[in-house]
């Protein structure tokens, strides 16, 4: 009779827990001694773990598989962002005087997961947890520029107008998203809220994949087109610092802060 699912899971957990930084490679005998699992059961479970990529095997030695490291990536990235995002946002806010925030894509929308509000009395409200459409604003444009799947999903549905400046034509949106990817940043005005502007740049993870969009936002009264141009280097440099802080890397061919134009 086979083990009950929860009992099997407990045994698999015990096997994986046997691996440590001090002992990253173990033989089957080492694993049996560490877990107390009978030889026949251990042999079967180790075979299954290797087959599904949880463990790698080289001769008699087993080690944690690459698939486990891949799954751990999002948790590590989230933890790193949780610790490192607030000071980076505050630093950008203090350097520019405007609200800085960070967005990720979630279930077909973009969600604010970090914000440092401007100290100016006149500001555009933003808060952690705020959900907004992907087809409007610089952050949305950045998220679409490095996520082809999101772009195609957004383009498959009508693009509702939130203001008179919202892009509602699919081909126009595709074109500005392509320009964002080529430039390495996005500047938008009044697409989500009238008289509001923003500058956004991408942050990348250790695989060179998009982690999110760093955005500087505020009223167009202060963030004029000329001022937005002046702030490009600040925003891109801040996004690069956040990328480095979380152990990320920029994709090849993407211009750095000094290369924007």
N, C-alpha and C positions, 0 to 999 in steps of 0.2 A: 504494500500500500504506500502511495507516495506521501511525502510530507505535506501537511497543510500549508497553504500559501504564506501565512504569516510566519510560520516556523521556518520555512525556506528563506523568507526575506530576512529573518533574524540571523540565520546562518551566513547568508551572503554579506550582511552588514558586518558580522564578526570577521569574515575573511578580509574584507576591504579595510577594516579598522586595524588589522594586523600590520599593514604597511605604514611606515612612519618615515620622517625625513632622515632619521638615523639608520633605518632599515628599509630602503626603497625597493630592494630585491629580495625575494624569499623563495625557498624551495617548497615543494609540497609538504615535506616533513616539517619544515619550519612553521608552515601555516597550520598543520595538524596540532603541533605542540602549543601554538598560540591560541587556538580556538577550541581544542578538545573535540573537534568534529571527527567522527569515525572515518577511516581511510576510504572506504567505498563511497561514502557520501561526499567527502572532500574531493575525491577524484572526479565524480560526476559534476559537482558544482564548479570546480575549476575549469573543466572542459567547456561548460556552458558559458562561463564568464569570458573565457578567451574567444569563443565563437562569436559572441555578441560585442566584443570590443571593450568590455569592462576591464579586462586584464590583457597584458601582452606576455608572450612566452618566448624565452630564448634558451634553448636547451632545457636544463632542469629548473631554471629560474623564472619566476613570475614577477611582474611589476604592474603598476597601475596603467591602464590602457589610455591611449590618446583620446578615445571617445569620452572618458570620464573628465579629462582635462578640458575638452571642448564644452561639455555641459557646465563645468565649473566657471567658465569664462563670464557668463552673464551675472552670476552671483558676485564674483570678484569685482567686476566692473561696477555693479550697483553699489557695493560697499565702498569702493574707491570714490565714486561720485558723491555718495552720502557724506563722506569725510572731507573731500577736497573741494566740492562745488561751492559751498557757502563763502569761504575766504576768497576764492577766485571771483565770485560775483561781486563781493564787496569791494575788492581791489579795482575792478573795472568801473563800478559805480563811482568810487571815490576819484578815480583818474579822469572821468569824463563828466561827472555831475548828473548823469542820467540813469534811469532804471535799467538794470541788467537782469536778464532772466535766462533760463535754460529750458528747452522743450525737447520732448521725445515723442515719437510716433506711437500711438496706442489705439488699436481697434478702429483704424480708419480716420482718426483725428490726431490733433497734436495736443499734448498736455504739458502744462507748466509744472516742472518738478523742483524749481529753485528760483528765488527772486531776491534782489537787493534793491529796494525802492529808492528813488531819487529823494533828496532832501528838499527839493523845490516844492512849493505849495501847489503849483500847477503841474499836474502829472496825469498820465493815463493809467488807470487802475489795472493792476495785475496781481495775482495771488497763486500760491501753490495749489495745484489741483484744477485750475481753470482749463476747460476743454474748448478748443477752437477748431474750425475747419482747416484742412490741409491746403486748400487752394488759395488762401489769402495770407498776406503778410510775408515778411522775409524769412521767418523761421519755417513756415510751411514750404516756402520755395526751396530752402536748403534741404529740408527733410526729403522732399520729392527728388531733388537733384542727385542724391546718392542712394536712392531706393527706387529702382525701376518698377518693382512690383507695386509700390504705393502709387507711383505716378499713373500706371496703367489702370489701377483700381479707381483712382480719382477721376480720370478721364472717361471712364466707362459710365459715369453718371452725370446728370446735369450739374452745372456749376452755379449755384445760387448767388445772386448779387447781394452783398451786404451794404455796399455804398456805390456811388456812381463810378468809383475807380476800381471796383472789383473786376478781375478778369473772368469773363464768362465764356469766352471762346476757347475750345479745347486746343486748337492749333496755336493760338497766342500763348496759352499757358505752357504748352510744350516748348515753345521757343524761348520764353523767359527762364524756364527751368534749365534748359540747355545752356543758356548764357550764364546762369548762376554757377553751373558746374565748371564751365570754362574759366570764369573769373575767380572762383573760390570764395565768393561772398554774394550777398544780395542786399539791395537797398530798395525799400518800398515806401510808398506814401498813400495813406487814405484807403487802402484796400479792405481793411477790416473795420476801422473806425475813421470817420471823417477827421481831418486835421491831425492825424497821428502818423509818425514816421518811424522807421526802424532800420538798423543795420544788423545783419546776421551772418554768421560764419559757422562752418561745420567743425565738430569735434569727432575724433576717430578713436576706435579701440585698438587693441593689440594686433588684431588681424587686418587693420586698415579699413575696417567697416565702419559705417556711420554710427556714432554713439548718441548724437543729438545735435541740436542747434543752439548756439550761444547768440543772444540777441541783446542789443541796446535799443531802447525804445523811449519815445517821449512825444510831446506835442510838436507839431510842425512849426509852431511859432519859434521854438528853439532849435529843433532839428530840421533846419532848412536844407534844401538840396546841397548847398555848399558845405554846411556843417556836417552832413552825413558823409560827404566825400572825405572831409578832413578826418573823420573817425574810423575810416576803413582799417587803417593800420592798427589802431588800438584794439578793435574788435577781433581782427584776424590774429593778432599777436596773442591776445587773451585766450582765444580758442586753441591756438597752438600750445600755449602753456598748460591749458587744461588737458589737452591730448597727451602731452608729455607726463603730466602728473599722474594720470591713470594708466601709464605704461602703454599708451597708444602710439600709433605711427601714421603719418600722412601718406596717402596713396601716391604712388609715383606719378609725376607729371603735374601735381597740384602746386601752384605757385605759393611761396611763403608770403609773410606780411610785407616784406620789402619788394615783392614782385607784383603787388596788385597795382591796378591802374584805374 
